[in-house]
Amino acid sequence: MMPHEAILDDVAVYALGSLPASDAQRVRAHLQSCDECREEYEQLRPAVDALAYSAESCPDLVHGAVVASPLLKTRIMQQVQREAAAPPRSNVGEMRAVRPIVWPAYAVAAACVIVALITGVFNISLSDQVRQKNAELALTQTRSRVLAKDLADQRTALADLVAADSQHYTVAHGEVVVHGNRLYLTMDALPPAPKGKVYQAWTLRSGAARMSPSVTFVPNAGGVAVVPVPADASKLAAVAVSIEPDGGSKQPTSTPTFVLKLN
């Protein structure tokens, strides 16, 4: 009777599709009565069906990839080492008594191909994970820079609004504050804009004939809004606010809430 370990190897080679027909029939019959060999074969089938690698594989729970089963590789390597270490036989009768080993060469070749292919799949999967993590890191860094800039802008605005040398101009529903070349709208009692409408700031450069559109904004429930106006205040002749369609307008479409001359 063949050693059970050899039968397990036959099961692995049978799953690889490299076992001779006569031995394959013997393995199929053995699988009907041996739970261990049947379980071994069942472990091989998903890799054969899903990856078409014709070899044993198992899931890597850490990386989510498919990797070669260490059991198959270990048994094949042990067999190869035993064959290499075995002393040469001088007795022809003894050599004939030993079962000819035909399939291990197929198994070793198939195992090498499988390990290479599955390692390649694993490397691709790992590379994808690295790229994904790098993209997530880049997005996080971008968000951090945006948040840091917003925080810095808010600190600058707060300092400008309370600075002793800032200029405060009273307008309807609030003030316009100028500090150096920075300009802010500080509204504290703006009525809600109609549905589908927003407030929009307008600036008039010195020497220009028309107002230029600037930022849009919506006050909070209390009518409060602090709006930095992205313009060089030192070069402006006037600033205004009007109610415009959501998204803003290129030219005012309503009577301004206020128009303030600066210079």
Order of alpha helices (4+ residues) and beta strands (2+ residues): alpha-alpha-alpha-beta-beta-alpha-alpha-alpha-beta-beta-beta-beta-beta-beta-beta-beta
